Amino acid sequence: MGQVHPLQTPQGGEEASRAQAPAAVRSIDSAHCALCGAKLSARSLRYHLISPQTCDVPITVCHTCHKAALGEGYRPAE
């Protein structure tokens, strides 16, 4: 079996403050299209639209639904 050694912790100064700083987290608006339910991967195009039925809440849709929704009265969220 191999031997395990504990990691060294920084004693002070600039290195200690970097070790304790939280990592930046990027949020993803939606994991699925609000209209068809298709999974939106990190690379897929996302569009934010305003529904003609609810004018306050923007929804996230896929590329295919974006084209269809614009013809149905949805408008781009700004």
DSSP file (Angstrom, degrees, kcal/mol; ACC not computed):
  #  RESIDUE AA STRUCTURE BP1 BP2  ACC     N-H-->O    O-->H-N    N-H-->O    O-->H-N    TCO  KAPPA ALPHA  PHI   PSI    X-CA   Y-CA   Z-CA
    1    1 A M              0   0    0      0, 0.0     2,-0.1     0, 0.0     0, 0.0   0.000 360.0 360.0 360.0 153.3    0.0    0.0    0.0
    2    2 A G        -     0   0    0      1,-0.0     2,-0.4     0, 0.0     0, 0.0  -0.426 360.0-116.4 -84.9 163.4    1.0    3.6   -0.6
    3    3 A Q        -     0   0    0     -2,-0.1     2,-0.5     2,-0.0    -1,-0.0  -0.825  20.7-147.0-102.5 140.8    1.6    6.1    2.1
    4    4 A V        -     0   0    0     -2,-0.4     0, 0.0     0, 0.0     0, 0.0  -0.908  10.1-165.6-110.0 131.5   -0.5    9.3    2.4
    5    5 A H        -     0   0    0     -2,-0.5     2,-0.0     1,-0.0    -2,-0.0  -0.935  26.4-111.4-114.8 139.0    1.0   12.5    3.7
    6    6 A P        -     0   0    0      0, 0.0     2,-0.1     0, 0.0    -1,-0.0  -0.349  35.8-107.0 -68.0 148.9   -1.2   15.5    4.8
    7    7 A L        -     0   0    0      1,-0.1     2,-0.3    -2,-0.0     0, 0.0  -0.449  33.6-112.7 -72.8 147.4   -1.2   18.6    2.6
    8    8 A Q        -     0   0    0     -2,-0.1    -1,-0.1     1,-0.0     3,-0.0  -0.644  27.0-143.2 -81.5 136.7    0.6   21.6    4.0
    9    9 A T        -     0   0    0     -2,-0.3     7,-0.1     1,-0.0     2,-0.1  -0.794  26.0-102.7 -98.7 144.1   -1.6   24.6    4.9
   10   10 A P        -     0   0    0      0, 0.0     3,-0.1     0, 0.0    -1,-0.0  -0.391  25.3-148.8 -63.9 140.2   -0.4   28.1    4.3
   11   11 A Q        -     0   0    0      1,-0.3     2,-0.3    -2,-0.1    -2,-0.0   0.787  57.4 -52.4 -85.3 -29.7    0.8   29.8    7.5
   12   12 A G  S >  S+     0   0    0      0, 0.0     3,-0.5     0, 0.0     4,-0.4  -0.987  87.2  63.3 174.9-179.3   -0.1   33.4    6.8
   13   13 A G  T 3> S-     0   0    0     -2,-0.3     4,-1.3     1,-0.2     3,-0.3  -0.415 103.4 -22.9  81.8-153.7    0.1   36.3    4.5
   14   14 A E  H 3> S+     0   0    0      1,-0.2     4,-1.8     2,-0.2    -1,-0.2   0.842 132.6  57.5 -66.3 -37.1   -1.2   36.6    1.0
   15   15 A E  H <> S+     0   0    0     -3,-0.5     4,-1.8     1,-0.2    -1,-0.2   0.857 103.9  53.1 -65.5 -35.3   -1.3   32.8    0.3
   16   16 A A  H  > S+     0   0    0     -4,-0.4     4,-1.2    -3,-0.3    -1,-0.2   0.888 107.9  50.2 -67.9 -38.7   -3.6   32.2    3.3
   17   17 A S  H  X S+     0   0    0     -4,-1.3     4,-0.7     1,-0.2    -1,-0.2   0.862 110.8  49.6 -69.4 -34.1   -6.1   34.8    2.1
   18   18 A R  H  < S+     0   0    0     -4,-1.8     3,-0.4     1,-0.2    -1,-0.2   0.867 106.9  55.5 -69.4 -36.0   -6.2   33.2   -1.3
   19   19 A A  H  < S+     0   0    0     -4,-1.8    -1,-0.2     1,-0.2    -2,-0.2   0.804 112.6  42.2 -67.2 -28.3   -6.7   29.7    0.1
   20   20 A Q  H  < S+     0   0    0     -4,-1.2    -1,-0.2    -5,-0.1    -2,-0.2   0.538  87.3 109.4 -96.2  -8.4   -9.8   30.9    2.0
   21   21 A A  S  < S-     0   0    0     -4,-0.7     2,-0.1    -3,-0.4    -3,-0.0  -0.479  74.4-114.8 -70.2 135.2  -11.4   33.0   -0.7
   22   22 A P        -     0   0    0      0, 0.0     2,-0.2     0, 0.0    -1,-0.1  -0.378  30.4-110.4 -70.0 149.5  -14.6   31.5   -2.1
   23   23 A A        -     0   0    0      1,-0.1     2,-0.2    -2,-0.1     0, 0.0  -0.491  34.0-104.4 -77.7 148.2  -14.5   30.4   -5.8
   24   24 A A        -     0   0    0     -2,-0.2     2,-0.5     1,-0.0    -1,-0.1  -0.548  34.9-155.5 -73.3 136.4  -16.6   32.3   -8.3
   25   25 A V        -     0   0    0     -2,-0.2     2,-0.6    -3,-0.0    -1,-0.0  -0.960   3.5-151.3-118.5 129.2  -19.8   30.5   -9.3
   26   26 A R        -     0   0    0     -2,-0.5     2,-0.2     2,-0.0    -2,-0.0  -0.874  16.7-142.3-100.0 124.6  -21.5   31.1  -12.6
   27   27 A S        -     0   0    0     -2,-0.6     2,-0.5     2,-0.0     3,-0.1  -0.582   3.4-139.6 -87.8 149.6  -25.2   30.5  -12.6
   28   28 A I        -     0   0    0     -2,-0.2     3,-0.1     1,-0.1    14,-0.0  -0.933   7.7-146.2-107.1 126.8  -27.1   29.0  -15.4
   29   29 A D  S    S-     0   0    0     -2,-0.5     2,-0.3     1,-0.2    -1,-0.1   0.910  76.4  -5.1 -61.5 -45.6  -30.4   30.6  -16.1
   30   30 A S        -     0   0    0      1,-0.1    -1,-0.2    -3,-0.1     3,-0.1  -0.996  44.0-159.2-152.4 143.6  -32.2   27.5  -17.2
   31   31 A A  S    S+     0   0    0     -2,-0.3     9,-2.9    -3,-0.1     2,-0.3   0.575  84.5  39.3 -97.4 -12.8  -31.3   23.9  -17.9
   32   32 A H  B    S-A   39   0A   0      7,-0.3     7,-0.2    28,-0.1     2,-0.2  -0.963  90.6 -99.8-136.7 152.5  -34.4   23.2  -20.1
   33   33 A C     >  -     0   0    0      5,-2.5     4,-1.0    -2,-0.3    28,-0.2  -0.522  27.7-140.2 -68.3 134.9  -36.3   25.1  -22.8
   34   34 A A  T  4 S+     0   0    0     26,-2.6    27,-0.1    -2,-0.2    -1,-0.1   0.685  96.8  39.5 -72.3 -18.0  -39.5   26.6  -21.2
   35   35 A L  T  4 S+     0   0    0     25,-0.2    -1,-0.1     3,-0.1    26,-0.1   0.875 132.2  14.8-100.1 -46.9  -41.5   25.8  -24.3
   36   36 A C  T  4 S-     0   0    0      2,-0.1    -2,-0.1     0, 0.0    25,-0.1   0.620  91.4-125.5-106.1 -14.8  -40.5   22.3  -25.6
   37   37 A G     <  +     0   0    0     -4,-1.0    -3,-0.1     1,-0.2     3,-0.1   0.531  50.8 157.9  84.4   5.7  -38.5   21.0  -22.6
   38   38 A A        -     0   0    0     -6,-0.1    -5,-2.5     1,-0.1    -1,-0.2  -0.370  49.5-106.0 -65.0 142.1  -35.3   20.3  -24.5
   39   39 A K  B     -A   32   0A   0     -7,-0.2     2,-0.7     1,-0.1    -7,-0.3  -0.512  28.4-146.0 -70.6 132.0  -32.2   20.1  -22.4
   40   40 A L        -     0   0    0     -9,-2.9    -1,-0.1    -2,-0.2   -10,-0.1  -0.885  15.4-158.2-102.7 109.1  -30.0   23.2  -22.9
   41   41 A S    >   -     0   0    0     -2,-0.7     3,-0.7     1,-0.1    -9,-0.0  -0.208  36.0 -95.3 -77.3 175.6  -26.4   22.3  -22.6
   42   42 A A  T 3  S+     0   0    0      1,-0.2    -1,-0.1   -14,-0.0    -2,-0.0   0.780 125.5  45.1 -63.7 -26.4  -23.6   24.8  -21.8
   43   43 A R  T 3  S+     0   0    0      2,-0.1    -1,-0.2     0, 0.0    -3,-0.0   0.617  90.1 104.6 -93.3 -14.0  -22.9   25.3  -25.5
   44   44 A S  S <  S-     0   0    0     -3,-0.7     2,-0.2     1,-0.1    -4,-0.1  -0.327  78.7-104.2 -73.4 152.0  -26.5   25.5  -26.8
   45   45 A L        -     0   0    0     -2,-0.0     2,-0.4     2,-0.0    18,-0.4  -0.534  36.8-163.6 -73.9 136.8  -27.9   28.9  -27.8
   46   46 A R        -     0   0    0     -2,-0.2     2,-0.4    16,-0.1    16,-0.2  -0.969   5.0-166.1-124.1 138.9  -30.4   30.4  -25.3
   47   47 A Y  E     -B   61   0B   0     14,-2.2    14,-2.7    -2,-0.4     2,-0.6  -0.977  12.7-143.7-125.4 139.3  -32.8   33.2  -25.9
   48   48 A H  E     +B   60   0B   0     -2,-0.4    29,-2.7    12,-0.2     2,-0.3  -0.904  28.6 175.6-104.2 122.0  -34.7   35.1  -23.3
   49   49 A L  E     -BC  59  76B   0     10,-2.5    10,-3.0    -2,-0.6     2,-0.5  -0.858  29.3-130.0-125.9 157.9  -38.2   36.0  -24.3
   50   50 A I  E     -BC  58  75B   0     25,-3.3    25,-1.9    -2,-0.3     5,-0.1  -0.941  28.4-130.5-107.1 127.1  -41.3   37.7  -22.8
   51   51 A S        -     0   0    0      6,-0.7     6,-0.1     3,-0.7    23,-0.1  -0.476   7.7-134.3 -75.0 144.9  -44.5   35.8  -23.1
   52   52 A P  S    S+     0   0    0      0, 0.0     3,-0.2     0, 0.0    -1,-0.1   0.714 107.5  52.4 -69.9 -18.1  -47.6   37.7  -24.4
   53   53 A Q  S    S+     0   0    0      1,-0.3     2,-0.5     2,-0.0    21,-0.0   0.861 120.0  28.5 -84.9 -38.9  -49.6   36.1  -21.6
   54   54 A T        -     0   0    0      3,-0.1    -3,-0.7     1,-0.1    -1,-0.3  -0.949  67.4-174.9-124.4 109.3  -47.3   37.1  -18.7
   55   55 A C  S    S+     0   0    0     -2,-0.5    -1,-0.1    -3,-0.2    -2,-0.0   0.500  75.5  54.0 -86.5  -3.2  -45.4   40.3  -19.4
   56   56 A D  S    S+     0   0    0      1,-0.1    -1,-0.2     2,-0.0    -2,-0.0   0.744  92.7  69.8-101.4 -25.4  -43.2   40.4  -16.4
   57   57 A V        -     0   0    0     -3,-0.2    -6,-0.7    -6,-0.1     2,-0.2  -0.836  68.6-148.1-104.6 114.3  -41.4   37.0  -16.3
   58   58 A P  E     -B   50   0B   0      0, 0.0     2,-0.3     0, 0.0    -8,-0.2  -0.531  14.1-154.1 -75.6 146.5  -38.8   36.3  -19.0
   59   59 A I  E     -B   49   0B   0    -10,-3.0   -10,-2.5    -2,-0.2     2,-0.5  -0.836  10.8-128.4-116.4 157.7  -38.5   32.7  -20.2
   60   60 A T  E     +B   48   0B   0     -2,-0.3   -26,-2.6   -12,-0.2     2,-0.3  -0.922  32.3 177.0-108.6 128.3  -35.5   30.9  -21.6
   61   61 A V  E     -B   47   0B   0    -14,-2.7   -14,-2.2    -2,-0.5   -28,-0.1  -0.859  27.1-109.4-129.7 162.7  -36.0   29.0  -24.9
   62   62 A C     >  -     0   0    0     -2,-0.3     4,-1.9   -16,-0.2   -16,-0.1  -0.230  41.8 -95.9 -81.7 176.1  -33.9   27.0  -27.4
   63   63 A H  H  > S+     0   0    0    -18,-0.4     4,-1.5     2,-0.2   -17,-0.1   0.893 122.3  48.8 -62.3 -43.3  -33.0   28.1  -30.9
   64   64 A T  H  > S+     0   0    0      1,-0.2     4,-1.5     2,-0.2    -1,-0.2   0.933 113.6  45.0 -65.7 -47.0  -35.8   26.2  -32.6
   65   65 A C  H  > S+     0   0    0      1,-0.2     4,-3.1     2,-0.2     5,-0.2   0.811 105.5  64.0 -67.9 -29.1  -38.5   27.5  -30.2
   66   66 A H  H  X S+     0   0    0     -4,-1.9     4,-1.8     2,-0.2    -1,-0.2   0.937 103.8  45.9 -59.2 -47.6  -37.1   31.1  -30.5
   67   67 A K  H  X S+     0   0    0     -4,-1.5     4,-0.9     1,-0.2    -1,-0.2   0.919 117.0  43.8 -62.9 -43.7  -37.9   31.2  -34.1
   68   68 A A  H  X S+     0   0    0     -4,-1.5     4,-0.6     1,-0.2     3,-0.4   0.890 111.1  54.1 -69.1 -39.5  -41.4   29.9  -33.7
   69   69 A A  H ><>S+     0   0    0     -4,-3.1     5,-2.1     1,-0.2     3,-1.0   0.849 100.1  59.8 -66.9 -35.2  -42.2   32.0  -30.6
   70   70 A L  H ><5S+     0   0    0     -4,-1.8     3,-0.8     1,-0.3    -1,-0.2   0.861 105.6  49.9 -61.8 -33.7  -41.3   35.3  -32.3
   71   71 A G  H 3<5S+     0   0    0     -4,-0.9    -1,-0.3    -3,-0.4    -2,-0.2   0.635 106.7  57.1 -77.0 -14.0  -44.1   34.5  -34.9
   72   72 A E  T <<5S-     0   0    0     -3,-1.0    -1,-0.2    -4,-0.6    -2,-0.2   0.316 127.5 -87.9-101.2   6.9  -46.6   33.8  -32.0
   73   73 A G  T < 5S+     0   0    0     -3,-0.8    -3,-0.2     1,-0.4     2,-0.1   0.427  81.6 135.5 105.5  -1.8  -46.3   37.1  -30.3
   74   74 A Y      < -     0   0    0     -5,-2.1    -1,-0.4   -23,-0.1   -23,-0.2  -0.477  37.8-156.3 -73.2 152.2  -43.4   36.6  -27.9
   75   75 A R  E     -C   50   0B   0    -25,-1.9   -25,-3.3    -2,-0.1    -5,-0.0  -0.948  24.5 -91.1-130.5 154.1  -40.9   39.4  -27.8
   76   76 A P  E     -C   49   0B   0      0, 0.0     2,-0.3     0, 0.0   -27,-0.3  -0.323  38.6-123.7 -62.8 139.8  -37.2   39.5  -26.8
   77   77 A A              0   0    0    -29,-2.7   -29,-0.2   -18,-0.2   -27,-0.0  -0.661 360.0 360.0 -81.2 139.7  -36.4   40.3  -23.2
   78   78 A E              0   0    0     -2,-0.3    -1,-0.1   -29,-0.0   -29,-0.0   0.414 360.0 360.0-110.3 360.0  -34.1   43.3  -22.8
